[in-house]
Each structure stands twice: as C-alpha cells, then as structure tokens.
Amino acid sequence: MSFVVAVVAGIVPMVIYPFFLYWMDRYEKEPLGLLAGVFLWGFVPAAILSLISQLVLEVPLFMLDETGTMADFLGGSVFAPITEEFFKGLAVLAVFLIWRREFDGVFDGIIYGGLVGFGFAAIENVLYFLDADAATILLRAVIFGLNHAFYTSLTGIGFGIARHSPRLLVRAGAPLIGLLAAIIAHSIHNTTVSLVDPYPALLCLTIVADWGGVLFVFVVMVIAIRREREWMIVQLRDEVKSETLSPIQYEVSTSPGRRFRARLSALITGGLGHWLRMGHYFSTLTELAYRKHAHSRRGEGGASLASINELRDRAKALSAQFADIA
C-alpha cells in the first residue's frame, strides 16, 4: 500500500472521531489548543516512548527464547498495554495538574483520554497500513477504531472521579484504578487478537468485548453530562436571587437546546460577533457554576472564593448586556 493511502486511512478517521466528543460537550467546550496538544502527545511522544520502552523490555526475552515467540506474546499482551497506557495517561495527568481549571470532572477526563488515544491510534495505524490489506484497514480504522480512545478514557474517568472527591484515598486511588482498568482492557484485546489464527471465534469475542467497553464509556459520558447540568441548575439558582442573572437567563443558560436557539438568533440578528459574545457569556456562567460546585465539594482546594467572586462580577456585567435574551 502506498504511503499516502496509509497516512490518509490511518489519520483521517482518528481526526473525525473526536468531533463527536467535542459535540457532546454541551456546556463548556474544552480549548481547541489544549485538545490539539493532547492529540499530538499521543501521536508523537507517547508512541515513541512506548516503542522504546517495549524494545528495552523485550531484550531479556530474546535472550531466553531466540525464536522470539515469548517476546511477541508478552510484548503484545503485557508490555504494550502497560507502556502505552502509562505514556498516554501522562497527557491526562498533565491536564489534571497544570490546566486544572480546564478539567471539571468525569466528562472532561473522557475527552482528554479519548483525544490522546485517537492521536496514538493515528500514528500506529499509519505504521500498520504501510503493509496491510483492506480487511486490516477496516478492522483497525473502523471495527477497532475507538479502542485506544476507549482504553485511555478509563484513565480519564479515574482522574475525573478524583477531581471533586473530598477524600484523599479516592483522589489518589481513582486515577490508579482507572489506569489499571485501561491496561487490563488493552491487554484483553491484544491477547485475544493474538490467538485469532488458531481460534477464529475469538475475533467475535474481541469485538463484543471492545464495543461493550465503548458502550460503557458512552453511558458514563451521558451520566456525566446530566450531572454537569445538575451543577448548573443548582449552582446558578442562587445567582438568580443575588441578581447575577435574571430568571429567563437562568432558564436559557441551563438548557442546551435553549442555549443553541439563543445563539442562533444572535448570529442571525447580530452577526458573528454577537454570536461569539453570547457564547462567552454562557461559558462564563458555566465556569461560575462549575467553580461553585468544586468549592462546595472541596473548599479552597476545589476552587477559591476569589476566583468565584471574580467570575460572578464578570457574569453580572455580561448579563446586563444580554438582558433581552429569550
């Protein structure tokens, strides 16, 4: 297969899939630059570091078994899942620690874990597709196309659970459990795929297991989105009483459908600038609700009162500009 076809078939699907995650983020879109950085971490550094680590770990195995059988099996079933999920997980950890204000909970963990997974899958697919047939492309890009995102999203879920927990044990343990779950899911896939030749029926089991995992993550995403809406409803209700926003603005800002219609009306009547300003207004209200929720869970460790008051003043000023919202 030509290099161009391998690149297109390997990268294009992994760039398209993340748009679904971005679309599902109803209340606060993650910064595009940060999403791109996470994707690129999976595409280059995570892939290179994983490959180097696997080669180093396999050296002793070749000394014990010159045929390479042991290295091939353990490399795929043990070393690859551990190294790849570890280095992919570093991107999620970096966002969690450095860009903490952009990491609001479980749904954000899935987004960042998924993006680094798609980046890793893109470069891995290109390398596989350089010498592959159409069946292999279909399997890796479509049937198993969500796998790397699925694995690392489990790590992201762990960090998302830790984000607002007041218990130190949960904050320390949830990311580790998420990483372990990612490694196990990855290992199960690699192990069953390696045994498909002697046991073809295992391919069906692999597909069911992988898509079952994807379905699990999707359900967690839906639950997380609903919980975020609850944060909005609860935390902004008090802001109506303090006149940060009006009852109508409260109703619109807590409903994804009404938000969309309000911004569409702004675009039609006021142009792109008005549409962007209204988007900024909704983002400010969302951030205010999320910070208040974080503070209610962990006090100053979740979000500082100073940052909440700053957002409240900003939201109040913006509410005055959109007094006619409906």
C-alpha positions as CSV (number, residue, x, y, z in Angstrom):
1,M,0.0,0.0,0.0
2,S,1.3,3.5,-0.8
3,F,2.5,5.8,1.9
4,V,-0.2,8.4,1.0
5,V,-3.0,5.9,1.3
6,A,-1.6,4.6,4.6
7,V,-1.4,8.2,6.0
8,V,-4.9,9.1,4.9
9,A,-6.5,5.8,6.1
10,G,-4.6,6.0,9.4
11,I,-5.1,9.6,10.3
12,V,-8.4,10.9,8.8
13,P,-10.7,8.6,10.9
14,M,-8.9,9.4,14.1
15,V,-9.3,13.1,13.4
16,I,-13.0,12.7,12.6
17,Y,-14.0,10.7,15.6
18,P,-13.0,13.4,18.2
19,F,-15.7,15.7,16.7
20,F,-18.3,13.5,18.3
21,L,-16.8,14.0,21.7
22,Y,-16.5,17.8,21.1
23,W,-20.1,17.9,20.0
24,M,-21.3,16.1,23.2
25,D,-19.6,18.7,25.4
26,R,-22.8,20.7,25.9
27,Y,-21.9,23.3,28.4
28,E,-18.2,24.2,28.3
29,K,-16.1,23.4,25.2
30,E,-12.5,22.5,26.0
31,P,-9.9,24.8,24.5
32,L,-9.0,23.7,21.0
33,G,-5.3,24.3,21.5
34,L,-5.3,22.0,24.6
35,L,-7.2,19.3,22.7
36,A,-4.8,19.5,19.8
37,G,-1.8,19.3,22.2
38,V,-3.2,16.2,23.9
39,F,-3.8,14.6,20.5
40,L,-0.3,15.4,19.4
41,W,1.1,13.9,22.6
42,G,-0.5,10.6,21.7
43,F,0.6,11.0,18.0
44,V,4.3,11.5,18.7
45,P,5.9,11.4,22.2
46,A,3.6,8.7,23.7
47,A,4.1,6.5,20.6
48,I,7.9,6.9,20.6
49,L,8.4,6.5,24.3
50,S,6.1,3.4,24.3
51,L,8.1,1.8,21.4
52,I,11.5,2.4,23.1
53,S,10.2,1.0,26.4
54,Q,8.8,-2.1,24.7
55,L,12.1,-2.8,22.9
56,V,14.1,-2.5,26.1
57,L,11.7,-4.7,28.0
58,E,11.8,-7.4,25.2
59,V,15.6,-7.7,25.1
60,P,15.8,-10.2,28.0
61,L,13.1,-12.3,26.5
62,F,15.1,-12.7,23.2
63,M,18.0,-13.9,25.3
64,L,15.7,-16.6,26.9
65,D,13.9,-17.5,23.7
66,E,15.8,-16.9,20.4
67,T,12.7,-17.7,18.3
68,G,11.0,-14.5,19.6
69,T,7.8,-16.3,20.5
70,M,7.9,-15.3,24.1
71,A,8.8,-11.7,23.3
72,D,5.9,-11.4,20.7
73,F,3.3,-12.8,23.1
74,L,4.4,-10.9,26.3
75,G,5.2,-7.8,24.2
76,G,1.6,-7.6,22.9
77,S,-0.2,-8.9,26.0
78,V,1.8,-7.3,28.8
79,F,4.4,-4.7,27.8
80,A,2.4,-2.9,25.1
81,P,-0.7,-2.3,27.3
82,I,1.4,-1.2,30.3
83,T,3.8,1.2,28.4
84,E,1.2,2.6,26.0
85,E,-1.4,3.3,28.7
86,F,1.2,4.8,31.0
87,F,2.6,7.2,28.4
88,K,-0.8,8.1,27.1
89,G,-2.0,8.7,30.6
90,L,0.7,11.2,31.2
91,A,-1.2,13.6,29.0
92,V,-4.3,13.3,31.1
93,L,-2.2,13.8,34.2
94,A,-0.6,16.9,32.8
95,V,-4.0,18.5,32.1
96,F,-5.3,17.5,35.5
97,L,-2.3,19.1,37.3
98,I,-1.3,22.0,35.0
99,W,-4.5,23.0,33.4
100,R,-6.7,22.2,36.3
101,R,-9.3,24.8,35.6
102,E,-10.0,23.1,32.3
103,F,-10.5,19.7,34.0
104,D,-14.0,19.9,35.5
105,G,-14.9,16.2,36.0
106,V,-15.5,12.8,34.5
107,F,-16.7,14.0,31.1
108,D,-13.5,16.1,30.7
109,G,-11.5,13.1,31.7
110,I,-13.1,11.1,28.9
111,I,-12.5,13.9,26.4
112,Y,-8.8,14.2,27.2
113,G,-8.2,10.5,27.5
114,G,-10.1,9.9,24.2
115,L,-8.1,12.6,22.4
116,V,-4.7,11.2,23.4
117,G,-6.0,7.8,22.4
118,F,-7.0,8.9,19.0
119,G,-3.6,10.5,18.5
120,F,-1.8,7.3,19.4
121,A,-4.1,5.2,17.2
122,A,-3.5,7.6,14.2
123,I,0.3,7.0,14.1
124,E,0.0,3.3,15.0
125,N,-2.5,2.8,12.1
126,V,-0.2,4.6,9.6
127,L,2.6,2.2,10.5
128,Y,0.3,-0.9,10.2
129,F,-1.3,0.3,7.0
130,L,2.1,0.6,5.2
131,D,1.9,-3.1,4.7
132,A,-1.8,-4.0,5.0
133,D,-4.8,-5.2,3.0
134,A,-8.3,-3.7,3.0
135,A,-9.5,-6.1,5.7
136,T,-6.8,-4.9,8.1
137,I,-7.7,-1.2,7.4
138,L,-11.4,-2.0,8.1
139,L,-10.6,-3.7,11.4
140,R,-8.2,-1.1,12.8
141,A,-9.8,2.1,11.5
142,V,-13.5,1.1,11.9
143,I,-14.2,-2.0,13.9
144,F,-11.4,-1.3,16.4
145,G,-11.1,2.4,15.6
146,L,-12.3,3.6,19.0
147,N,-10.1,1.2,21.1
148,H,-7.2,3.4,22.1
149,A,-9.6,6.2,22.9
150,F,-11.7,3.7,25.0
151,Y,-8.7,2.4,26.9
152,T,-7.3,5.8,27.9
153,S,-10.8,7.2,28.6
154,L,-10.8,4.8,31.5
155,T,-7.8,6.5,32.9
156,G,-9.6,9.8,32.3
157,I,-12.6,8.6,34.2
158,G,-10.4,7.9,37.2
159,F,-9.0,11.4,37.2
160,G,-12.5,12.8,36.7
161,I,-13.7,11.0,39.8
162,A,-10.7,12.3,41.8
163,R,-11.3,15.9,40.7
164,H,-14.0,16.7,43.2
165,S,-13.7,14.0,45.8
166,P,-13.0,15.3,49.3
167,R,-11.4,12.0,50.3
168,L,-7.6,11.7,49.9
169,L,-7.8,8.0,49.3
170,V,-10.2,8.5,46.4
171,R,-8.1,11.3,44.9
172,A,-5.0,9.1,45.0
173,G,-6.6,5.8,44.1
174,A,-9.2,6.6,41.4
175,P,-6.6,7.6,38.8
176,L,-4.6,4.4,39.5
177,I,-7.6,2.2,39.3
178,G,-8.6,3.9,36.0
179,L,-5.1,3.3,34.6
180,L,-5.2,-0.3,35.7
181,A,-8.6,-0.8,34.0
182,A,-7.1,0.7,30.8
183,I,-4.2,-1.7,30.9
184,I,-6.4,-4.7,31.5
185,A,-8.9,-3.8,28.7
186,H,-5.9,-3.2,26.4
187,S,-4.3,-6.5,27.4
188,I,-7.5,-8.4,26.9
189,H,-7.8,-7.1,23.3
190,N,-4.2,-7.7,22.4
191,T,-4.3,-11.2,23.9
192,T,-7.5,-12.4,22.2
193,V,-6.3,-10.9,18.8
194,S,-3.0,-12.7,19.1
195,L,-4.9,-16.0,19.4
196,V,-7.3,-15.4,16.5
197,D,-5.4,-17.5,14.0
198,P,-5.7,-20.8,15.9
199,Y,-9.1,-19.8,17.4
200,P,-11.0,-17.7,14.8
201,A,-14.1,-17.5,17.1
202,L,-12.1,-15.3,19.4
203,L,-12.5,-12.4,16.9
204,C,-16.2,-12.2,17.7
205,L,-15.4,-12.3,21.4
206,T,-12.9,-9.5,20.9
207,I,-15.4,-7.3,19.0
208,V,-18.1,-7.8,21.6
209,A,-15.7,-7.0,24.5
210,D,-14.3,-3.9,22.8
211,W,-17.7,-2.5,21.8
212,G,-19.1,-3.4,25.3
213,G,-16.3,-1.2,26.7
214,V,-17.1,1.6,24.3
215,L,-20.8,1.4,25.3
216,F,-19.8,1.5,29.0
217,V,-17.8,4.7,28.4
218,F,-20.7,6.2,26.4
219,V,-23.1,5.5,29.3
220,V,-20.7,7.1,31.7
221,M,-20.5,10.1,29.4
222,V,-24.3,10.5,29.4
223,I,-24.4,10.3,33.2
224,A,-21.6,12.8,33.5
225,I,-23.3,15.3,31.2
226,R,-26.5,15.0,33.2
227,R,-24.6,15.6,36.4
228,E,-23.0,18.7,34.9
229,R,-26.4,20.0,34.1
230,E,-27.4,19.4,37.7
231,W,-24.4,21.5,38.8
232,M,-25.7,24.3,36.5
233,I,-29.2,24.1,37.8
234,V,-28.2,24.0,41.5
235,Q,-25.3,26.5,41.5
236,L,-26.9,29.2,39.3
237,R,-30.2,29.1,41.1
238,D,-28.7,31.1,44.0
239,E,-27.3,33.6,41.4
240,V,-30.8,34.5,40.4
241,K,-31.5,35.5,43.9
242,S,-28.4,37.7,44.1
243,E,-29.3,39.1,40.6
244,T,-26.2,37.9,38.8
245,L,-28.7,36.8,36.1
246,S,-32.4,37.0,35.5
247,P,-34.8,34.1,35.8
248,I,-35.1,34.0,32.0
249,Q,-31.3,34.0,31.6
250,Y,-31.1,31.2,34.2
251,E,-33.6,29.1,32.2
252,V,-31.8,29.6,28.9
253,S,-28.3,29.0,30.3
254,T,-29.2,25.7,31.9
255,S,-30.8,24.2,28.8
256,P,-28.6,23.1,25.9
257,G,-31.4,23.4,23.4
258,R,-32.4,27.0,24.5
259,R,-28.7,28.0,24.5
260,F,-28.4,26.8,20.9
261,R,-31.5,28.7,19.8
262,A,-30.4,31.8,21.6
263,R,-27.0,31.8,19.9
264,L,-28.6,31.0,16.6
265,S,-30.9,34.0,17.0
266,A,-27.9,36.1,18.0
267,L,-26.0,35.0,14.9
268,I,-28.9,35.9,12.6
269,T,-29.7,39.2,14.1
270,G,-26.3,40.4,15.3
271,G,-23.8,38.6,13.2
272,L,-20.7,36.5,14.1
273,G,-19.5,39.0,16.8
274,H,-22.8,38.8,18.7
275,W,-22.8,35.0,18.5
276,L,-19.3,34.8,19.9
277,R,-20.1,37.3,22.7
278,M,-23.1,35.3,23.7
279,G,-21.0,32.1,23.7
280,H,-18.6,33.8,26.0
281,Y,-21.5,34.8,28.3
282,F,-22.7,31.2,28.6
283,S,-19.2,29.9,29.1
284,T,-18.7,32.4,32.0
285,L,-22.0,31.2,33.6
286,T,-20.9,27.6,33.2
287,E,-17.5,28.3,34.7
288,L,-19.1,30.0,37.6
289,A,-21.4,27.1,38.3
290,Y,-18.5,24.6,38.0
291,R,-16.3,26.6,40.3
292,K,-19.0,26.9,42.9
293,H,-19.6,23.1,42.7
294,A,-15.9,22.4,43.1
295,H,-15.8,24.8,46.1
296,S,-18.8,23.1,47.7
297,R,-17.0,19.7,47.4
298,R,-13.5,20.6,48.5
299,G,-13.5,24.2,49.7
300,E,-10.5,26.2,48.6
301,G,-8.9,23.0,47.3
302,G,-11.6,22.8,44.7
303,A,-11.9,26.4,43.7
304,S,-11.0,29.6,45.5
305,L,-13.7,32.1,46.6
306,A,-11.7,34.9,45.0
307,S,-12.0,33.2,41.6
308,I,-15.7,32.6,42.1
309,N,-16.3,36.2,43.1
310,E,-14.4,37.4,40.0
311,L,-16.5,35.2,37.8
312,R,-19.7,36.3,39.5
313,D,-18.8,40.0,38.8
314,R,-18.0,39.2,35.2
315,A,-21.2,37.2,34.7
316,K,-23.3,40.1,36.2
317,A,-21.7,42.6,33.8
318,L,-22.4,40.3,30.9
319,S,-26.0,39.6,32.0
320,A,-26.7,43.3,31.7
321,Q,-25.6,43.1,28.0
322,F,-27.9,40.3,27.3
323,A,-31.0,41.4,29.2
324,D,-33.2,40.7,26.2
325,I,-32.2,37.1,25.9
326,A,-35.1,34.6,25.5
